[in-house]
Amino acid sequence: MVRSFSDRVFGGVCGGLAASLRINSWLVRVLFAALTIASLGAFLILYLLLWWITPQESVSGRRVRSLSLLIVFLLIALMIGVWIAREQMLLVGPSGEPLFWPIMLTALAAVFFLRQLVGRRA
């Protein structure tokens, strides 16, 4: 998956995801917006992570790799799992402090680290 260069509103994430799935990009945008509202912002973090780790589509139109699409789906599944765990009050530390944002910041740091490793290979 790549971020769309031509079908974008903000970062091209929904346009690129829609192109990979071969569905309407506005359907993906509405779904992301609804899930962001329902999750109180958790899917906004997912969008920002995808914007950060997904490469921009080149003007020449490179082929999409299935591995990057799999990583996107794994990130979505992880975000849904963390959101459900937060809603079920499972993300609470021993002294009662919420662990949702520390987990999200750790995931963000891991994505940043992996992006730096991949960037050095290319």
Backbone as CSV, one residue per row, in Angstrom:
resi,resn,N_x,N_y,N_z,CA_x,CA_y,CA_z,C_x,C_y,C_z
1,MET,0.834,-1.175,0.000,0.000,0.000,0.000,0.881,1.242,0.000
2,VAL,0.452,2.230,-0.738,1.110,3.526,-0.762,0.052,4.598,-0.538
3,ARG,0.479,5.756,-0.033,-0.443,6.875,0.106,-0.712,7.438,-1.280
4,SER,-1.970,7.711,-1.549,-2.359,8.194,-2.864,-1.841,9.610,-3.101
5,PHE,-1.339,9.832,-4.292,-0.877,11.164,-4.671,-2.024,11.982,-5.254
6,SER,-2.936,11.319,-5.959,-4.013,12.029,-6.646,-5.334,12.011,-5.878
7,ASP,-5.623,10.957,-5.108,-6.885,10.835,-4.380,-6.632,11.072,-2.897
8,ARG,-6.475,12.340,-2.526,-6.128,12.656,-1.153,-6.929,13.852,-0.682
9,VAL,-7.219,13.843,0.618,-7.826,14.995,1.270,-6.808,15.571,2.248
10,PHE,-6.230,14.730,3.091,-5.188,15.166,4.012,-3.848,14.561,3.606
11,GLY,-3.655,13.275,3.936,-2.363,12.664,3.692,-2.363,11.596,2.611
12,GLY,-3.526,11.259,2.077,-3.598,10.234,1.048,-3.713,8.818,1.578
13,VAL,-3.855,8.666,2.912,-3.931,7.325,3.509,-5.209,6.619,3.075
14,CYS,-6.347,7.284,3.209,-7.622,6.651,2.852,-7.692,6.373,1.351
15,GLY,-7.173,7.276,0.537,-7.148,7.049,-0.909,-6.276,5.862,-1.279
16,GLY,-5.120,5.732,-0.622,-4.236,4.600,-0.889,-4.815,3.291,-0.398
17,LEU,-5.434,3.306,0.786,-6.067,2.100,1.324,-7.237,1.675,0.444
18,ALA,-8.032,2.645,-0.012,-9.158,2.341,-0.891,-8.682,1.777,-2.230
19,ALA,-7.603,2.310,-2.752,-7.063,1.790,-4.017,-6.560,0.361,-3.850
20,SER,-5.947,0.062,-2.697,-5.455,-1.292,-2.453,-6.600,-2.286,-2.305
21,LEU,-7.688,-1.836,-1.687,-8.847,-2.703,-1.478,-9.835,-2.656,-2.637
22,ARG,-9.614,-1.728,-3.558,-10.479,-1.522,-4.728,-11.912,-1.188,-4.317
23,ILE,-12.018,-0.214,-3.397,-13.320,0.299,-2.984,-13.281,1.816,-3.066
24,ASN,-14.430,2.445,-2.888,-14.537,3.894,-2.965,-13.773,4.536,-1.813
25,SER,-12.968,5.525,-2.120,-12.158,6.167,-1.090,-13.008,6.947,-0.093
26,TRP,-14.138,7.470,-0.511,-14.998,8.194,0.423,-15.617,7.262,1.447
27,LEU,-15.835,6.019,1.086,-16.321,5.037,2.052,-15.280,4.811,3.144
28,VAL,-14.017,4.731,2.764,-12.933,4.558,3.733,-12.815,5.808,4.613
29,ARG,-12.951,6.989,4.016,-12.862,8.229,4.789,-13.984,8.332,5.822
30,VAL,-15.212,8.003,5.405,-16.347,8.048,6.327,-16.163,7.023,7.432
31,LEU,-15.669,5.833,7.086,-15.425,4.797,8.091,-14.360,5.252,9.094
32,PHE,-13.278,5.840,8.612,-12.235,6.348,9.512,-12.792,7.451,10.416
33,ALA,-13.591,8.354,9.859,-14.160,9.442,10.662,-15.105,8.897,11.728
34,ALA,-15.960,7.958,11.354,-16.899,7.371,12.318,-16.163,6.616,13.422
35,LEU,-15.149,5.851,13.041,-14.389,5.108,14.048,-13.562,6.038,14.933
36,THR,-13.103,7.157,14.396,-12.374,8.129,15.209,-13.289,8.735,16.261
37,ILE,-14.506,9.064,15.860,-15.465,9.613,16.824,-15.857,8.555,17.844
38,ALA,-16.134,7.340,17.392,-16.563,6.274,18.301,-15.461,5.870,19.279
39,SER,-14.221,5.938,18.840,-13.107,5.517,19.698,-12.485,6.677,20.472
40,LEU,-13.116,7.827,20.412,-12.620,9.030,21.100,-11.191,9.391,20.684
41,GLY,-10.873,9.224,19.416,-9.597,9.665,18.885,-8.566,8.581,18.633
42,ALA,-8.854,7.337,19.015,-7.865,6.275,18.834,-7.562,6.042,17.351
43,PHE,-8.572,6.141,16.501,-8.338,5.911,15.079,-7.642,7.101,14.422
44,LEU,-7.683,8.263,15.050,-6.879,9.378,14.565,-5.400,9.056,14.725
45,ILE,-5.047,8.423,15.849,-3.665,7.979,16.057,-3.279,6.954,14.992
46,LEU,-4.202,6.030,14.684,-3.928,5.043,13.635,-3.701,5.736,12.298
47,TYR,-4.537,6.716,11.969,-4.366,7.445,10.710,-3.001,8.120,10.655
48,LEU,-2.613,8.759,11.755,-1.312,9.426,11.791,-0.160,8.432,11.665
49,LEU,-0.306,7.266,12.304,0.724,6.223,12.155,0.821,5.760,10.712
50,LEU,-0.334,5.523,10.077,-0.322,5.084,8.677,0.238,6.177,7.768
51,TRP,-0.061,7.423,8.076,0.470,8.535,7.290,1.983,8.575,7.409
52,TRP,2.467,8.254,8.571,3.890,8.324,8.831,4.659,7.162,8.218
53,ILE,4.105,5.942,8.285,4.872,4.780,7.841,4.621,4.389,6.392
54,THR,3.516,4.839,5.806,3.192,4.443,4.443,3.876,5.381,3.457
55,PRO,4.610,4.833,2.501,5.309,5.705,1.546,4.334,6.392,0.594
56,GLN,4.734,7.545,0.112,3.935,8.304,-0.853,4.003,7.632,-2.219
57,GLU,2.886,7.588,-2.909,2.842,7.047,-4.264,3.688,7.920,-5.177
58,SER,4.494,7.283,-5.987,5.308,8.073,-6.919,4.450,8.472,-8.114
59,VAL,4.880,9.480,-8.787,4.146,9.949,-9.955,4.141,8.881,-11.045
60,SER,5.172,8.041,-11.082,5.234,6.990,-12.096,4.322,5.819,-11.779
61,GLY,3.768,5.742,-10.535,2.792,4.707,-10.187,3.409,3.344,-9.939
62,ARG,4.220,3.221,-8.916,4.828,1.930,-8.593,3.783,0.909,-8.188
63,ARG,4.149,-0.358,-8.280,3.267,-1.459,-7.877,3.180,-1.530,-6.360
64,VAL,2.042,-1.958,-5.872,1.809,-2.079,-4.440,2.317,-3.424,-3.962
65,ARG,3.033,-3.423,-2.839,3.520,-4.667,-2.261,2.510,-5.190,-1.266
66,SER,2.245,-6.489,-1.320,1.248,-7.068,-0.429,1.728,-7.071,1.023
67,LEU,3.030,-7.082,1.257,3.542,-7.069,2.621,3.185,-5.763,3.324
68,SER,3.296,-4.641,2.647,2.940,-3.372,3.285,1.450,-3.304,3.580
69,LEU,0.620,-3.892,2.728,-0.815,-3.942,2.991,-1.102,-4.816,4.208
70,LEU,-0.369,-5.903,4.350,-0.523,-6.758,5.524,-0.149,-6.013,6.800
71,ILE,0.905,-5.226,6.760,1.316,-4.436,7.922,0.236,-3.424,8.283
72,VAL,-0.383,-2.814,7.274,-1.468,-1.866,7.528,-2.632,-2.565,8.227
73,PHE,-3.010,-3.755,7.748,-4.102,-4.493,8.375,-3.743,-4.916,9.799
74,LEU,-2.502,-5.278,10.028,-2.080,-5.634,11.382,-2.142,-4.422,12.309
75,LEU,-1.758,-3.252,11.815,-1.868,-2.040,12.621,-3.318,-1.716,12.944
76,ILE,-4.208,-1.891,11.974,-5.628,-1.649,12.215,-6.159,-2.622,13.253
77,ALA,-5.800,-3.899,13.130,-6.248,-4.902,14.104,-5.700,-4.601,15.492
78,LEU,-4.456,-4.183,15.571,-3.861,-3.827,16.862,-4.583,-2.638,17.480
79,MET,-4.890,-1.633,16.673,-5.597,-0.463,17.177,-6.987,-0.843,17.684
80,ILE,-7.689,-1.691,16.968,-9.010,-2.137,17.415,-8.888,-2.904,18.718
81,GLY,-7.887,-3.769,18.820,-7.683,-4.525,20.053,-7.377,-3.641,21.240
82,VAL,-6.525,-2.640,21.052,-6.184,-1.720,22.140,-7.402,-0.893,22.531
83,TRP,-8.174,-0.469,21.541,-9.381,0.308,21.824,-10.389,-0.509,22.622
84,ILE,-10.608,-1.769,22.217,-11.529,-2.641,22.949,-11.016,-2.892,24.362
85,ALA,-9.729,-3.118,24.503,-9.156,-3.333,25.836,-9.331,-2.095,26.706
86,ARG,-9.198,-0.933,26.114,-9.415,0.303,26.879,-10.872,0.430,27.305
87,GLU,-11.791,0.118,26.406,-13.210,0.217,26.726,-13.621,-0.800,27.796
88,GLN,-12.949,-1.952,27.844,-13.253,-2.984,28.838,-12.472,-2.778,30.133
89,MET,-11.761,-1.644,30.211,-10.956,-1.304,31.387,-9.854,-2.328,31.666
90,LEU,-9.293,-2.892,30.616,-8.205,-3.857,30.761,-6.838,-3.181,30.716
91,LEU,-6.798,-1.939,30.273,-5.526,-1.222,30.170,-5.340,-0.304,31.371
92,VAL,-5.231,-0.917,32.535,-5.054,-0.175,33.775,-3.840,-0.752,34.489
93,GLY,-2.973,0.132,34.946,-1.777,-0.294,35.662,-2.099,-0.771,37.073
94,PRO,-1.090,-1.256,37.792,-1.306,-1.788,39.139,-1.866,-0.756,40.119
95,SER,-1.541,0.502,39.928,-2.052,1.515,40.850,-3.286,2.234,40.295
96,GLY,-3.857,1.730,39.199,-5.090,2.280,38.653,-4.919,3.308,37.558
97,GLU,-3.695,3.622,37.165,-3.482,4.623,36.113,-3.780,4.000,34.744
98,PRO,-4.360,4.800,33.840,-4.651,4.273,32.495,-3.360,4.084,31.694
99,LEU,-3.323,3.014,30.918,-2.132,2.697,30.127,-2.324,2.909,28.624
100,PHE,-3.475,3.465,28.223,-3.768,3.619,26.802,-2.730,4.495,26.097
101,TRP,-2.496,5.711,26.598,-1.568,6.609,25.923,-0.118,6.156,26.015
102,PRO,0.343,5.571,27.127,1.710,5.033,27.096,1.886,3.927,26.049
103,ILE,0.861,3.100,25.860,0.936,2.053,24.832,0.969,2.691,23.445
104,MET,0.147,3.703,23.223,0.116,4.365,21.912,1.452,5.059,21.624
105,LEU,2.032,5.705,22.628,3.323,6.374,22.420,4.452,5.372,22.197
106,THR,4.378,4.225,22.859,5.367,3.169,22.623,5.238,2.627,21.205
107,ALA,3.996,2.438,20.740,3.780,1.983,19.359,4.307,3.018,18.366
108,LEU,4.079,4.281,18.650,4.581,5.341,17.785,6.103,5.336,17.734
109,ALA,6.738,5.141,18.880,8.202,5.072,18.913,8.715,3.865,18.136
110,ALA,8.017,2.728,18.258,8.424,1.527,17.514,8.300,1.751,16.010
111,VAL,7.214,2.398,15.593,7.036,2.691,14.168,8.139,3.628,13.680
112,PHE,8.476,4.639,14.473,9.544,5.557,14.108,10.874,4.817,13.961
113,PHE,11.164,3.930,14.910,12.411,3.160,14.865,12.453,2.261,13.632
114,LEU,11.360,1.544,13.357,11.329,0.671,12.184,11.431,1.475,10.893
115,ARG,10.822,2.641,10.873,10.907,3.465,9.669,12.345,3.929,9.419
116,GLN,13.059,4.232,10.500,14.447,4.635,10.355,15.294,3.472,9.823
117,LEU,15.030,2.253,10.294,15.770,1.083,9.814,15.504,0.822,8.349
118,VAL,14.250,0.904,7.945,13.883,0.659,6.549,14.436,1.766,5.660
119,GLY,14.422,2.998,6.140,14.940,4.126,5.372,16.429,4.010,5.091
120,ARG,17.173,3.414,6.016,18.630,3.261,5.815,18.955,2.170,4.822
121,ARG,18.068,1.183,4.696,18.300,0.103,3.728,18.149,0.570,2.306
122,ALA,17.172,1.463,2.097,16.841,1.879,0.722,17.915,2.769,0.141
